[in-house]
Amino acid sequence: MNIPLDLARTLAIVLDEGSLDAAARRLHLTPSAVSQRVKSLEQQLGRVLLVRSRPTRATEAGAAVVRLARQLELLEHDTLAAFGLDATDASGDGAPRPVSVPLAVNADSLGTWFLPALARVAERHPVVFDLHRDDQDFTAGLLESGAVMGAVTSQSTPVAGCLVRPLGVMRYEAVATPAFAAKWRIATGSLDGFEVAPLVDFDRRDDLQRDHLSTLGVDPDLPPRHYVPASNDFAVAIKLGLGWGMLPGFQSQEELERGELVRVGGDPVDVPLYWQQWNLRSPLLDLIADELATEARVSLRPAPTS
């Protein structure tokens, strides 16, 4: 049995765009034609590949087909680049068609050191990036599903079919404004203060503050919480005195030096970060990895040696 590659690519585009209508606009087809392509692929493979929800989702079988389509698009780009050629856009105007590279990254890396590396890659190659933001403990799952080609993750064990390399360590410290720390008596690490002082969580999967409280011997379910699900806004909330929270040096060092923030209780938390990517002989994917490693050496603390 063969998988028709044009149909596999259509399925990938439907998932990228989130709907049949949006995929039709990108492919310069009617929504009915796109739907027929997906149905044809499902009939040939004998599997349901697409959940027609809003946005569309891949089934487990569909994720495997999409992974194949993404790998082939990347390899096609690398092969044409080796010939000194570019794929042309479907519009027929002869313009280079950028290859889409989906990547996963945690919010703090995205908001601080990650993007300059991608900008250097985009200067040299016709490429567009489809970034998926998630906690570093969960980005590896996007690699496993085939949704992304590479990910910044806290997982050092390679995902099946992937390569892994250490990037460095992002160090977090518990900080608050001096006024907040004084009000709630947490500047000296008072456990009673931490039990009642409001804290700021990124979202309900953010365990940094919970883990810090547990280390201090405080029940992490006791304090009230603000949820601020954006890296920069999370830092701003702490700097405005809404609560205390764990911030990396990128977002707190200057304020600590000026006395606008103070450290509140406990030791720093070091989160090691790794880069995982599909195990393909792809010059483009390797270039992305090299640029990220270069940026990480400047921005992150060195990875611990074993």
N, C-alpha and C positions, 0 to 999 in steps of 0.2 A: 504494500500500500504506500502511495506517495502522498505527501502533503502539498497541495498547490500553493506555491509561495506567494502569488499575488493575493490569494484569498486569506492566507495567514497574515499578510501585511494589512489587509483591510480590517481584520479582527483587531489587530494591535491599534490601529488608528481609531476604531470605534471606542476602545477602552481609553485611549489617550484623551479623546475629545469628550467622552462622557455621555454621548448620545448618538443615535443614528443620524439625526438631522445635522449635528455639528460635523460628524465624519463625512457626510455627503457634501457639505460645503467645502471641506478641505480637499476632497477627491474630485470635485467638479462632477458629481453624479447626483441622481435623485435619491432620496431616502429609501425608496422602494428598491432601487438597484443595490444599495448597500446592504439592505436587509436580505435580499436574495443571495448575495455573495456569502453572507454569514450562514444562511440556511443551507446553501450548497456545501459549504465546508463541513457543517455539522452532519449532513446526510452522508458525505463521503467518509467521514471518520466514525460515524455511528455514535457520536457523543454530543451532549449539550455543552456548548462552549461559552455561551453568553447568557448572563442573567439580565434581562431587558428591564432594568430598574432605572432610577434616576439618582445618581449617575449609574451607567452600566457597570456591571461587575463580571469578571471572568470566573467560570467554574474552575475546579482543580485541573480538569483536562484543558480548558481554555488557557489557563496560565502557562501550561507547558507549550502550547502552540505559540503563544505570544513571546515566550522566551526565545523560541526558535526564530521567530520573525525578527526580533531585535538583534539577535546574534548575527543573522544573515545581513541585516542592514549595516551593522558595524563592519563586518568583514568586507562587504561590497565597497564601503567608503574607503577602507584601508587599501584594498586592491586598486581602486581607481587612483588613489593618491600615489601609490607606487608607480603608476603609469604616467603621473603628472596630469591626471584628469580629474574632473569633478562630475558627480551625477547632476543632471540638469533638472530644473524644477518642472513639475507636472503641468504648469501653465503654458509651457512651450516657448517661453521667451528667451531660453538659452541661459538663464541665470543659474549659478550653482545652487543645488538643493542641499541645505544644511542637514547633516545627520542629527537626529534627536537622541540625546544621551540622558536617560533618566538616572538620577542619583538620589540617595537618601542621606540626610544629614541631621544632626541634632540642632536644636534651636540656638544654643549658645555658640556653637561653631559657625552656624550660618550668619549669626548677627555680629561676628567678630573677625575671624581670620580666613574663612572658607572662600569667600567670593573672589578675592584678588587672584587666587590661583586659577580659577575658571576664566577670569577675564584675560589672563595671559594666553590660555589655550585658545580662546575665541579669536584673539588677534591673529593667530597663525593658521586656523582651520575653519572651514565652514561648518559650524556646529552650533546647536542650540541645546540648552540644558533644561530638563524637566525635573525640578527639585521637589523631593518629597520630604517634608519635615516631620520628624518623630523623635521621641526620646532615644538616646544612644543605646538603651537596653533593648529597644524594639526594632531598630533599623535593619538588623540582620534578617528579620523575618521578611522584609521586602525583597531581599536578595533571594531567599528561599522560594518565594512565590514567583520570581521572574519579573516582578514589577520594576526593578531597577537593575542596572549593570554594576553599580558600585555603591558602597555605603561607608560612612563614618560610623563606627560602632564601638561599644565597650567590650565586644565579644572577641577574645583572642583565638578561640578555636575556629578554624576555617569552616564556613558553610560549605556543604557538599558542592563540589564543582567550582570552588572559589579559591583565590589566593589571598593571603593576609600579610600585612606589614604594619609594624608599630609606627604611630605618628608622634606620640608624646603624651604628656599628662596635663589635664586641665585642673588647676587647683582652685577649690572653692573655700571661702571663709564666711562664717556667720557674721553679718554686719547689720547695723541699724544707725539711724541718726542719733546724735548725742541726746537730744530731747526725748526721743522715744525710749532709748535705753535707760535714761534716768527715770522717766515716768513709771516704767514697768520693772525697774530694779534688776535689769539683766546685764548691765555693763560689767558687773563683777561675777556674772555667771550664776546668779541666784536661781535655784531650781524652782522655788515658789513663783518667781516672776515668769519663768518660761512656761509654767503651767497655765497662765492666764493671758500672757502677752500675745496679741494677734500676730500671725505670721503670714507670709506671702508664698503661695504655691504656684507653680507654673500651670499645672492642671492636675487632674486626679490621678495621674500616673507618675507624678513627680515625687520621688522618694527622698530627695536630698535633705529636706527639712525634717522629715519623719526620722530618717536614719540619724541625723544629728541629735535630735531630742532623745532618741533611744540610747545613744552613746553617753549622753549626760545623765541618763537614769530617769528621764521624764516620760510619762505616758504620752506618745505622740498624738493620741486621739483627744487630748484635753484642750489644747489651745484653739481659739477661733481662727478661721482662715479667710484670706482673700485669694481668689483665683484670677491670675493675670496671664493669659496664654500667649504672650509674645515676649521675646527675649529683652528687647529694649524697654518695653513698657513694664515688664517685671522689675527691671533695675530701677526705673523711674519711680515705681510705686514704693520701693524701699527707700529711695533717696528723698521722697516726699513725706516719709514718716508713717505710711500706712501700716507697716509691720516690719519685722526683721526677716531676713532670708539669706540664703547662700549665694554669693556672687563670685564669679571668677575675677582674677586680677585685672583683666581688660576693663571691666565695668566698675571697679571700686578703688583701684590703687590711687588715682589722683585725688579722689574725695577723701580717702584715708589720710593722705599726706597733708591735705588742707584742713583736716579736722571736721569735715562735713559728714563723715561716717566714722563709726568706731567699731572695733571688733567686740563681739559679745559671746563669750563662753566657748569652750571646747577647742579642739585641735582642727587645723585645716583638713579638708577632705580632698584627696587626689583621685581623679577619675581618669584612668588610662584610656586613650583612644587609639583605635586601629582602623586601617583602611582595608576593606575587603572588596574584591572585584572578581568578575567572572574569569575563569581560567582559560582565556583565549589569547592567541598570539595576535594582539591588536596594538599596533603602534599608537593609535589615538588613545585607547584606554590606558596604555602604559604612560603616555605623556601626561594625562590627567593625574595619574598616581604620582608621577615624579614632581609635578608642580605643587600638588597638595603636600607632599613630603617636604619640599623646599620651604613652603609657607609655614608648615608646622614647626620646622626647626627654628624658625625665627620667633614664632608666636607662642609655642607651648613649652612647658618644662620638659626636659629630657625624659624619655621613657626609662624606667628602672631596668637595670641589667640583671639578668638571672644568673 
